[in-house]
Amino acid sequence: MMAKCIQLDMECAAICYAAAQMMSLDSRKAKEICRICSDICEECGKECSRHKHEHCRECAEICMRCAEACREMAGMAA
């Protein structure tokens, strides 16, 4: 039941770390990584919000905020 949630949590952590590294390097590909990061964070947030555990609810909120920040970094914000 929690396998998908855990998998997405790990993917989210990995891509957030990669995005932070690329931005700190002022990489030409940072915006592309941030676009991918926003997608993964949003997917993770949606999955986590489906669970009743408090830590999942907190994770969902943080993931959605991260997705929005990544969209802003990528120039995708509305």
Wavefront OBJ file of the C-alpha trace (Angstrom):
o trace
v 0.000 0.000 0.000
v 2.792 2.423 0.847
v 5.279 1.161 -1.758
v 4.328 3.781 -4.371
v 4.473 6.538 -1.754
v 7.907 5.459 -0.555
v 9.219 5.165 -4.120
v 7.989 8.664 -4.969
v 9.469 10.028 -1.727
v 12.881 8.670 -2.710
v 12.577 9.979 -6.279
v 11.506 13.372 -4.986
v 14.455 13.604 -2.590
v 16.891 12.583 -5.329
v 15.627 15.078 -7.918
v 15.446 17.907 -5.360
v 19.072 17.259 -4.457
v 20.034 17.196 -8.134
v 18.113 20.409 -8.834
v 19.814 22.184 -5.926
v 23.213 21.046 -7.160
v 22.539 22.171 -10.724
v 21.323 25.576 -9.548
v 24.379 26.013 -7.303
v 26.579 25.255 -10.316
v 24.643 27.799 -12.392
v 24.101 25.005 -14.915
v 22.582 25.699 -18.316
v 20.310 22.701 -17.633
v 19.064 23.868 -14.220
v 15.708 25.055 -15.586
v 15.102 21.699 -17.279
v 15.920 19.860 -14.061
v 13.584 22.191 -12.151
v 10.765 21.367 -14.599
v 11.275 17.657 -13.966
v 11.571 18.313 -10.243
v 8.241 20.154 -10.195
v 6.527 17.215 -11.899
v 7.959 14.647 -9.494
v 7.272 16.800 -6.415
v 3.669 17.328 -7.490
v 3.163 13.619 -8.125
v 4.693 12.808 -4.749
v 2.534 15.398 -3.013
v -0.629 14.014 -4.560
v 0.275 10.461 -3.564
v 1.196 11.437 -0.009
v -2.040 13.402 0.418
v -3.976 10.162 -0.107
v -2.664 8.710 3.168
v -3.933 9.407 6.668
v -0.533 9.463 8.395
v 0.506 12.845 9.735
v 3.975 12.529 8.202
v 2.374 11.884 4.799
v 0.204 14.990 5.121
v 3.271 17.056 6.032
v 5.201 15.553 3.126
v 2.352 16.356 0.735
v 2.296 20.000 1.803
v 6.055 20.382 1.476
v 6.119 18.623 -1.897
v 3.465 20.928 -3.303
v 5.370 23.997 -2.078
v 8.554 22.599 -3.610
v 6.758 21.946 -6.911
v 5.623 25.573 -7.005
v 9.132 26.853 -6.206
v 10.577 24.666 -8.954
v 8.013 25.978 -11.452
v 9.068 29.513 -10.521
v 12.752 28.640 -10.955
v 11.984 27.104 -14.344
v 10.016 30.169 -15.427
v 6.763 28.211 -15.509
v 4.836 30.039 -12.757
v 1.482 31.489 -13.696
l 1 2 3 4 5 6 7 8 9 10 11 12 13 14 15 16 17 18 19 20 21 22 23 24 25 26 27 28 29 30 31 32 33 34 35 36 37 38 39 40 41 42 43 44 45 46 47 48 49 50 51 52 53 54 55 56 57 58 59 60 61 62 63 64 65 66 67 68 69 70 71 72 73 74 75 76 77 78
